């Protein structure tokens, strides 16, 4: 599959665990549909599909702890889930009147694996490799815009520790249970936002989180200002 200039618009909502991506993605989709727009919602990884089997095994710790799986190998689990899903919805992506709204995308892979490299040069080399793998080798469509939701870890920490595991376990996955790892991600996200020209959506209100409606309006207004909707 090769995408030409006449394809669906791809809007991505990304961010760290527990910042409200899924809630905001669904709220945006609902509003766009109410306005009469053609919209397709996708979430990555899709834990309800067989395509995410390796992602689930990795996050459940079936392959050992996080350090047991090389960053590039872990990245491939997530990348191939995206590849299979996009192949399934090929006709949707080829429709120039369609807006595809994704909860997570390639940028999540970038953030969660780049922090496993020790220095800036290694991180940049990994990002180049991942871009080549996902966008060139797998020919995944590049986003028209990525909105990156940020919320300080100390605001969402308790929720992450207590929520049920989305991969089928009784607790969070091997990423969510590792607070030191999440702190690294919290610090690295701003570097990635600048590096990948993403648009930051600040979900915090001093020491608390903005309301769902406040964040939604920030997202919607930003997309309007950028000419995306």
C-alpha positions in Angstrom: 0.0 0.0 0.0 1.4 3.4 -1.0 -0.3 6.6 0.0 -0.5 9.5 -2.4 -1.5 13.1 -1.7 -5.2 12.2 -1.9 -5.7 10.3 1.3 -7.6 10.6 4.6 -6.5 13.2 7.1 -4.7 11.6 10.0 -5.0 13.2 13.4 -3.2 11.6 16.3 -3.7 12.1 20.1 -0.7 10.9 22.0 0.9 11.2 25.4 2.0 9.3 28.5 -0.1 6.7 30.3 -3.0 8.1 32.3 -3.2 11.5 30.7 -6.7 10.9 29.2 -5.9 10.1 25.6 -8.7 7.6 25.0 -11.4 9.8 26.6 -10.3 12.8 24.6 -10.0 10.8 21.3 -13.5 9.5 21.7 -14.9 12.9 22.6 -13.3 14.4 19.5 -14.6 11.7 17.3 -18.1 12.1 18.7 -18.1 15.9 18.0 -16.8 15.6 14.5 -19.4 12.9 13.7 -22.1 15.2 15.1 -20.9 17.9 12.7 -21.5 15.5 9.8 -17.9 14.7 9.1 -16.7 11.3 8.0 -14.6 10.0 10.9 -12.8 6.8 11.7 -11.6 6.1 15.2 -8.5 3.8 15.7 -6.6 2.9 18.8 -3.0 1.5 19.0 -2.4 -1.1 20.1 -5.8 -2.6 19.7 -5.9 -5.1 22.6 -9.1 -6.6 21.3 -7.5 -7.9 18.1 -5.1 -10.8 17.5 -2.7 -8.3 15.8 -1.6 -7.1 19.3 -0.7 -10.6 20.6 3.0 -9.8 20.8 2.3 -6.4 22.4 0.2 -8.1 25.1 2.8 -10.7 25.8 5.5 -8.1 26.0 3.5 -5.8 28.4 2.4 -8.7 30.5 6.0 -9.7 31.0 5.7 -13.0 29.2 9.1 -12.3 27.5 10.7 -11.3 30.8 11.0 -7.8 32.2 11.4 -4.7 30.1 15.2 -5.0 29.9 15.0 -8.5 28.6 13.5 -7.2 25.3 15.7 -5.0 23.1 14.1 -1.6 22.3 14.0 -2.3 18.5 12.3 -5.6 19.1 9.7 -4.2 21.4 9.1 -1.4 18.8 8.4 -4.0 16.1 5.6 -5.6 18.2 3.8 -2.2 18.2 4.7 -1.3 14.6 3.3 -4.6 13.2 0.0 -4.2 15.1 -0.3 -0.8 13.4 0.6 -2.3 10.0 -2.0 -5.0 10.2 -4.8 -2.6 11.3 -4.0 -0.1 8.6 -4.0 -2.8 6.0 -7.4 -3.9 7.2 -8.7 -0.3 6.9 -6.9 0.5 3.6 -10.0 1.9 1.9 -10.6 4.3 4.8 -7.1 5.7 4.5 -7.5 6.1 0.8 -10.7 8.3 1.2 -9.7 12.0 0.9 -12.9 13.0 2.7 -12.2 10.9 5.7 -10.7 12.0 9.0 -8.9 9.3 10.9 -8.4 10.0 14.6 -5.9 7.8 16.4 -5.4 7.2 20.1 -1.6 6.7 20.1 0.6 6.2 17.0 4.2 5.9 16.1 5.2 8.7 18.5 4.3 6.4 21.4 6.8 3.9 20.2 9.3 6.6 19.9 8.8 7.9 23.5 8.6 4.6 25.4 11.7 3.1 23.7 14.0 6.1 23.2 14.4 6.5 26.9 16.1 3.1 27.1 19.1 4.6 25.3 21.7 6.3 27.4 22.7 9.4 25.4 21.3 11.8 22.9 23.1 10.4 19.9 21.8 6.9 20.6 18.3 8.3 21.0 18.4 10.2 17.7 19.8 7.1 15.9 16.9 5.1 17.3 14.3 7.7 16.2 15.7 7.7 12.7 15.6 3.9 12.6 12.0 3.8 13.8 10.9 6.5 11.3 12.5 4.5 8.5 10.9 1.2 9.7 7.4 2.5 10.3 7.0 5.1 7.6 9.3 3.7 4.8 9.6 0.0 5.3 6.0 -0.6 6.6 4.7 2.4 4.6 2.4 3.6 7.4 0.8 7.0 6.7 2.4 10.0 8.3 0.2 12.1 10.6 -1.1 15.4 9.5 -0.8 16.5 13.1 0.1 15.0 16.5 -1.4 16.5 19.6 0.6 15.4 22.6 -1.2 15.5 25.9 1.0 16.3 28.9 0.2 15.8 32.6 2.8 15.6 35.3 3.5 12.2 36.6 2.8 13.2 40.2 -0.8 14.1 39.2 -1.6 10.8 37.6 0.7 8.5 39.7 -2.0 7.1 42.0 -4.4 6.4 39.2 -1.7 4.5 37.3 -0.8 2.3 40.3 -4.4 1.4 40.9 -6.0 0.9 37.5 -6.6 -2.6 36.1 -4.3 -3.9 33.5 -5.6 -3.2 30.0 -3.7 -6.2 28.6 -5.7 -8.7 30.7 -3.7 -8.7 33.9 -5.0 -7.6 37.3 -2.6 -4.7 37.5 -0.9 -2.3 35.1 1.6 -3.5 32.5 5.4 -3.7 32.9 5.6 0.0 31.8 2.9 1.3 34.1 4.3 -0.6 37.2 7.8 0.9 36.8 7.7 4.4 38.3 11.4 5.1 37.5 10.7 4.3 33.9 7.7 6.6 33.8 9.7 9.4 35.3 12.2 9.1 32.5 9.4 9.2 30.0 7.9 12.2 31.8 11.2 14.1 31.4 11.9 12.9 27.8 8.4 13.8 26.4 9.2 17.5 26.0 12.4 16.7 24.0 10.3 14.5 21.7 7.6 17.1 21.3 10.1 19.6 20.0 12.1 17.0 17.9 9.0 15.7 16.1 7.1 19.1 15.8 4.2 17.9 17.8 1.7 20.2 19.4 1.6 20.1 23.2 -1.8 20.0 24.9 -1.2 20.9 28.6 -3.8 19.0 30.6 -2.6 20.3 34.0 -4.0 23.2 36.1 -1.2 23.8 38.5 -1.3 20.7 40.8 -4.5 19.3 39.4 -5.9 18.1 36.0 -8.1 20.3 33.8 -11.6 19.1 33.3 -12.5 16.8 30.4 -14.4 19.6 28.7 -11.5 22.1 29.1 -9.1 19.7 27.6 -11.5 18.9 24.8 -11.9 22.6 23.9 -8.2 23.0 23.8 -7.9 20.1 21.4 -10.8 21.2 19.2 -9.7 24.8 19.0 -6.1 23.8 18.2 -7.2 21.6 15.4 -9.4 24.4 14.0 -6.5 26.9 14.3 -4.2 24.5 12.4 -6.8 24.0 9.6 -7.3 20.3 10.4 -11.0 20.3 10.9 
